[in-house]
Amino acid sequence: MSFPRVSVAVVAIAALIAAGCGSSDDEEQSGPPRVRVATIGVSGAAAMVLGVSKGIFTEAGLDVQVVPAEAPAVVPSVVGGQAEIGFLNAPAVLLARSNGVPVTVVSNTSSNPADPAANFIQLQVAADSPIKTPKDLEGRTIAVDTLYQLPHVSIRNALQASGVDVAKVKFTELPFASMADALRTGKVDATNPAEPFVALGLAGGARNLLSDSVGQTATMPQSVFLASEKYVASNRATIDKFRTALTKACEYAQAHPDELRAVLPTYTKVPAALAGQIKLPVYTTAADEAGWQQWADILTGQQIAKKKIDLDGAYLR
């Protein structure tokens, strides 16, 4: 089965032509380097946001600014110079690179919990839906936030691992924030939200049917931070400071879950009352070669990537 290749990568190439790729360490700066981070309002970014609020990045000598963004805009933002770093996901970055977009992952920031039921991305159906098993999704429509990014790629993999003929499933794009209403009104048969929208869906009467992490291993990177290759080459000292601070932020987030949950309403749409209920990823900057290779194999196996993905330069070691 073939897929259209109109993705964030295509938009990013246009952005590359239209704009530069940010400043370099060699430029004169007053004060610490400014690092704008294009950030999607999901729980995967929470460790970084908490780290900013706790002054961890300031202590590292950086002026980190959290800039709200939608998933399709992240790659164009970092390539076009509107942001120095972006928050996205591993398969989206690999797919962009396979389309010739010069971006690289500067750090992982989350992985899956051991229990799939605790995963922060879940496929949901209405409470009274006749869909009882993943196989029942054949011939149905599933809403994903962006085609060919993490929730879409991972749920395809999970469905295949559950014996579903994915060629018989239709996927349509819908913002996370619109999924609960679309499911409730019957616009779609199922949705695939990431937290905090999993909790919002459950609060609105949905039920979880399948975890996106089914068919994955714990070594696979999930949420990541990326930058343009040009920015990394010209600003390696800044990138190294960011990586060091992010590791501390992830460690702090894992050790202080209550503080992490408290920061969620500050940059996501999750109400404070639900912040204590959402599923959280494992916040870690660790990710191994095998996990990256698994994503590359999934992208080529699903024929989403046009050609074999070269991992050389895809992420900083």
C-alpha positions in Angstrom: 0.0 0.0 0.0 1.4 3.4 -0.9 1.0 6.7 0.9 1.0 10.3 -0.1 4.2 12.1 0.9 2.8 15.5 1.6 4.1 16.0 5.1 6.0 18.3 7.5 9.1 17.6 5.4 7.7 19.3 2.3 6.7 22.4 4.2 10.1 22.4 5.9 11.9 22.5 2.7 10.0 25.6 1.6 10.8 27.2 5.0 14.5 26.4 4.4 14.5 28.3 1.2 12.6 31.2 2.6 14.6 31.9 5.8 17.8 31.3 7.6 18.6 28.9 10.4 19.1 31.1 13.5 22.1 32.7 15.1 25.5 31.2 15.9 27.7 31.1 19.0 30.1 33.4 17.2 27.6 36.3 17.1 27.9 38.9 19.8 25.2 38.3 22.4 24.4 40.2 25.6 23.5 37.7 28.3 22.9 34.0 27.9 21.9 32.6 24.5 18.2 32.7 23.7 16.8 29.3 22.8 13.2 29.4 21.5 11.7 25.9 21.8 8.7 25.3 19.5 6.6 23.1 21.9 3.4 21.1 21.3 0.9 21.2 24.2 1.2 17.6 25.2 2.6 15.8 28.3 5.8 14.6 26.6 7.2 18.2 26.8 6.4 18.5 30.5 9.9 17.7 31.8 11.4 20.5 29.8 8.7 23.0 30.8 9.2 22.1 34.4 12.9 22.4 34.0 12.4 26.0 32.7 10.2 26.9 35.6 12.6 25.5 38.1 15.5 27.5 36.6 17.5 24.4 35.5 18.1 25.8 32.0 19.0 29.3 33.5 21.6 27.6 35.7 23.0 26.0 32.6 23.5 29.5 31.1 20.5 29.5 28.7 17.5 31.7 28.2 15.0 29.1 27.1 11.6 30.3 25.9 8.7 27.9 25.5 6.9 28.8 22.2 3.5 27.2 21.6 3.3 25.3 18.3 1.2 22.7 16.4 2.9 19.6 15.3 3.1 20.4 11.5 4.8 23.7 12.2 7.7 22.4 14.4 10.1 21.3 11.6 9.5 24.4 9.5 10.1 26.5 12.6 13.5 25.1 13.3 14.6 24.9 9.7 13.3 28.4 9.0 14.9 30.0 12.1 11.7 30.9 13.9 12.8 28.6 16.7 16.2 27.2 17.7 14.9 23.9 19.0 11.6 22.0 18.5 9.7 19.4 20.4 8.4 16.6 18.2 8.8 12.8 18.0 11.3 10.3 16.7 9.5 8.9 13.6 8.6 12.4 12.4 12.2 13.5 12.4 13.4 10.3 10.6 10.7 10.8 8.0 11.7 14.5 7.5 15.3 13.4 7.1 14.4 10.7 4.6 12.8 13.6 2.5 16.0 15.5 2.6 15.2 18.0 5.4 18.4 18.9 7.3 17.3 18.3 10.9 18.7 16.2 13.7 17.5 15.0 17.1 19.5 16.7 19.8 18.0 14.6 22.6 15.4 12.1 23.5 13.1 13.2 26.3 10.7 10.3 26.9 10.1 6.6 26.5 7.2 4.2 27.0 6.2 2.8 30.4 6.5 -1.0 30.7 2.7 -1.4 30.9 1.0 -0.6 27.6 -2.2 0.4 29.6 -0.1 3.2 31.2 1.0 4.6 27.9 0.3 8.3 27.3 -1.1 7.7 23.8 -4.2 5.5 23.5 -6.7 4.7 20.8 -10.2 5.5 22.1 -13.8 4.7 21.0 -17.1 5.8 22.4 -18.3 4.0 25.5 -21.3 2.6 23.7 -19.4 1.8 20.5 -19.9 -1.6 18.9 -16.1 -1.7 18.4 -14.9 -4.1 21.0 -11.6 -5.4 19.6 -8.9 -3.8 17.4 -10.0 -6.1 14.6 -13.4 -4.4 14.6 -11.6 -1.2 13.4 -11.3 -2.6 9.8 -13.5 -0.5 7.6 -13.6 2.3 10.2 -12.2 5.8 10.5 -9.6 6.8 13.1 -8.7 10.4 13.8 -5.0 11.2 14.3 -3.5 14.6 14.9 -1.1 14.6 12.0 -0.5 11.9 9.4 2.9 10.2 9.5 3.9 11.4 12.9 4.2 9.5 16.2 0.6 8.7 17.1 -0.3 7.8 13.5 2.8 5.7 12.9 2.7 4.0 16.3 -1.0 3.2 16.2 -0.6 1.6 12.7 2.2 -0.5 14.2 0.1 -1.5 17.2 -2.9 -2.4 15.0 -0.6 -4.6 12.8 0.8 -6.2 15.9 -2.8 -6.9 17.0 -3.7 -8.7 13.7 -5.5 -5.8 12.0 -5.3 -5.3 8.2 -4.3 -1.7 8.4 -5.0 -1.3 4.7 -8.7 -1.6 5.6 -8.5 1.3 8.1 -9.0 4.9 7.2 -7.0 7.7 8.9 -8.1 11.3 9.0 -6.4 14.3 10.5 -8.0 16.1 13.4 -6.5 18.3 16.1 -6.2 16.6 19.5 -8.5 19.2 21.0 -11.3 18.3 18.6 -11.1 14.6 19.0 -13.5 14.2 22.0 -16.3 16.0 20.3 -15.7 14.2 17.0 -16.0 10.9 18.8 -19.0 11.9 20.8 -20.9 13.1 17.6 -19.9 10.1 15.5 -17.8 12.1 13.1 -15.1 9.4 13.5 -15.2 5.8 14.8 -12.1 6.1 16.9 -9.5 8.7 18.0 -5.8 8.4 18.9 -5.0 11.2 21.4 -1.9 11.8 23.4 -2.1 13.1 27.0 -3.6 15.3 28.2 -6.3 14.6 25.6 -6.5 10.9 26.7 -7.8 12.1 30.1 -10.1 14.6 28.5 -11.5 11.9 26.2 -12.1 9.5 29.1 -13.8 12.4 31.0 -16.1 12.9 28.0 -17.2 9.3 28.0 -14.7 7.6 25.7 -12.9 4.3 26.6 -9.4 3.1 25.8 -9.3 0.2 23.3 -5.6 -0.1 22.4 -2.3 1.3 23.5 0.0 2.8 20.9 2.9 1.1 22.5 1.7 -2.4 21.7 4.4 -3.9 19.4 7.1 -1.6 20.6 10.0 -2.0 23.1 11.0 0.2 26.0 14.2 1.2 24.2 12.4 3.1 21.4 12.7 6.9 21.7 9.3 8.7 21.7 9.2 12.5 22.3 12.4 14.2 21.2 14.0 17.7 20.7 15.4 18.6 17.3 17.3 21.4 15.6 18.5 22.2 12.1 21.8 20.7 11.2 23.1 24.2 10.5 22.1 25.4 14.0 23.8 22.4 15.7 27.0 22.9 13.7 27.2 26.7 14.6 25.9 26.5 18.1 27.2 23.2 19.5 28.1 24.8 22.9 24.5 25.9 23.3 23.2 22.5 22.2 25.4 20.8 24.8 24.2 23.0 27.5 20.6 22.3 26.5 21.2 18.6 26.5 22.8 18.7 30.0 20.0 20.7 31.4 17.4 18.5 29.8 18.9 15.4 31.4 18.6 17.2 34.8 15.1 18.3 34.0 14.0 14.7 33.1 15.6 13.3 36.3 13.8 16.0 38.4 10.5 15.3 36.6 10.7 11.6 37.4 11.5 12.3 41.0 8.8 15.0 41.5 5.7 13.8 39.6 3.4 16.1 41.6 5.3 19.2 40.5 5.3 17.9 36.9 1.6 17.5 37.0 1.2 21.0 38.4 3.0 22.5 35.4 0.8 20.8 32.8 -2.1 23.3 32.9 0.4 26.1 32.2 1.0 25.1 28.6 -1.6 22.5 27.7 -5.4 22.5 27.6 -5.7 20.1 30.5 -7.7 21.5 33.4 -6.0 21.4 36.8 -8.6 19.0 38.1 -7.5 16.4 35.4 -3.8 17.0 35.6 -3.4 14.5 38.4 -5.1 11.8 36.4 -3.3 11.7 33.1 -0.9 9.0 32.0 2.7 10.1 31.9 5.6 8.9 29.8 8.9 7.9 31.3 11.0 11.1 31.2 14.5 10.2 30.1 17.1 11.4 27.6 18.4 7.8 27.1 17.7 6.0 23.9 19.7 3.3 22.2 20.6 2.4 18.6 18.2 -0.5 18.5 15.3 1.7 19.3 16.1 4.1 16.5 16.5 1.2 14.1 13.1 -0.1 15.1 11.5 3.2 14.1 13.4 3.2 10.8 12.2 -0.4 10.1 8.6 0.5 10.9 8.6 3.5 8.6 10.0 1.6 5.7 7.9 -1.5 6.5 4.8 0.6 6.4 6.0 2.2 3.1 5.7 5.6 4.7 9.4 6.3 4.0 10.3 6.3 0.3 13.6 4.6 0.9 15.8 3.0 3.5 16.4 5.4 6.3 20.1 6.2 7.1 20.5 6.8 10.8 23.9 8.4 10.4 23.5 12.0 11.7 19.8 11.4 12.6 20.5 12.0 16.3 23.4 13.2 18.5 25.2 10.6 20.4 
